[in-house]
Amino acid sequence: MIDIRSFRDLLRLFFIFRREFRIACVLTVLMAVGGAFLMSPKFESESRLLVKAGRENLTVPLDAGDRQTVLAPTTQRDPIIDEEKMLTGRPVVLQVARLYLQEMASQPPPQSLWKRVKLMVKKGLDGVLDGVRTVTQWMGLTEAQSPEDRLASKLADRFTVSHGPGSNVMELRFVWDDPLVAQRVMQTWVKVYLDERTAVLGRKSLVTFYEGKVSDADQQIASSKALWRERLEKIQGVSAQERIDTLTKRLNDLRTRRAEIVAERDALQQGLSYASGRARSLPRETVSERDMGYGPTWLALNNQLAELKRQRVDALRTFKETAPTIVSINEAIAALEAQLKAEGKSVQRSEKRTPNELGSTIERNQLEKSVRLAELNTFSTSYDKEITALEQARRQVLANEPELARLEQALAVAEKSRVLYLDNLEKARIDQALDDNRINNIAVIESATFNPARVSPKSLLMLMLALPAGALVGLLVIYLRSLADQRIHDGGRIEQRFGVPLWSTIKDTADGGEDNEFHASLYRIYGMLPLDRVADKGLTVALTSSRPQEGVSFIARRLHTLLQTQGVTVRLSEEATVAEPGEVVLLEAAALLHNREAFVKLSRADIIVLVVEARASTVPVVDNALGMLRTAFNKVDGIIINRRRFEVPPHVLRWLQR
């Protein structure tokens, strides 16, 4: 657990894991040098094939695309992938391996001594591998394979084929330990591929097949047409749909007219009923002229009333309203007025009577409507008969319509099939002629190349990059070791990690002895002690550790000496004792995980300090020890890091400080 705060801490990592860095660097360099000198060289041969557009590499095959049941997707498969699969297929590879074994068997042995040695070593290794293979086969771990199968797998691993996006050129690459053999294998591979492709994609039997299909389609068309004509004669139409449309249109017209006639007939019947009722309530004759005038009695009474009113006016000039004369005149006027009201004003003198014209008009209209109603009834009966006949004819057509539709569909399919079969027959004849002349859509635009320059290993480049690669691998090892390292090296992040204050970090005195930095660390511990309570209660300080030999006794003795020099009464004890007032007792309780008596000592302590040895104690061990102390005593007052080492040499630090 190292806190990386500066470049100095990175240097510390390097010097902490310097041994691992050296081992990784040396092994990497040795592997690079050994590979540069011991690996057998590899040579490659390349070739390029142009795949032209043709019927064999269509995105959707022609035979499957003639009657598609679903719409083709917008994305298309690259047809070159199919050619690559065929090129690297097992039949092609096995045939190439077979030809390779036959050609290698007839080759003379190599003349070079180095090649002879390599051949002998190779044979020896092959013999060992055959023995191991025999044992594994006997144990049932592997299956038996022929030399051709093993060689085919090896050739397939050394052979690669690729093409760029949108390109129709296949780039072939074969790697072998001999450039001449690589060229020969590439030539054989291309030849075998072209022969196998022609043999597989050849359509020699398609001509006979399509001729038979055309004949079958002709027979099917003739039989379908005969049945179709018989059905059409039965329904008396040129087609079921046309006959249904004609009958339906006529039925709709008749039903519309019949509905109009029914509505008009109902209206006429309602009108006749209403007119008959009204005609009975009308008089037969009417008065055309009448002479009216005033009656003679009424005229005489009216004249008398006017005379009395004149006399009253004249009397009022002489008498008052209450005078007997005025009162008698008023009574006479009132009596005349009452009699005048009771008398009729007008008197009929003469009248002239004629027949009622409204009744005559109603009777004439009734007669016209009765005639129209009889006509409508006749029309309705005629329309009903025609509608019944048309409905029967339409039911007959509907009964024959499914069979007619099936015959029409079968006839259309048969005719379309015949056209397609004829088209494919012509194409099959063309394909047969092309196959007979070994003409296809694969063109060799670059023959197998002879390349004497090795492609691997790059020995010079490997030697040049050996040291940088070793350094990078070493740094990677340092990084991985730092991630896996759980040791505590210094006091960084102690308080954040364990939740316990760090009292001091004491350097390792094995190399340089006790110097000022060492004594400063002790004085820091001295400053952390609560000495103000020593005079009243005394102070018991317990130093403990999770493992033995972590420096508890060493720190206790040095702290004992320091307290004595400061004039403090101090006692160093290994037993569980309690400090007296004015006294400091230092208890040693090492090996907390292995010593039960340590808990007895710690139970008497006022202050518990855990001593952790740098570069030896790990985070899980310290966590366990702190957990035990917190469980037992519910406190841990501090942590002291002992034997802290500065891994970076002083001369390196002085050089960095320039």
PyMOL commands that set and color helices and strands:
alter all, ss='L'
color gray80, all
select helices_A, chain A and resi 7-16+18-38+55-57+62-65+79-87+90-105+113-138+147-158+179-201+206-235+240-281+296-316+324-342+357-436+459-464+466-484+494-498+516-528+531-537+552-565+597-603+619-633+650-656
alter helices_A, ss='H'
color red, helices_A
select strands_A, chain A and resi 43-51+159-162+169-176+285-294+346-355+442-446+502-507+539-544+570-573+584-589+607-613+638-644
alter strands_A, ss='S'
color yellow, strands_A
deselect
rebuild
show_as cartoon
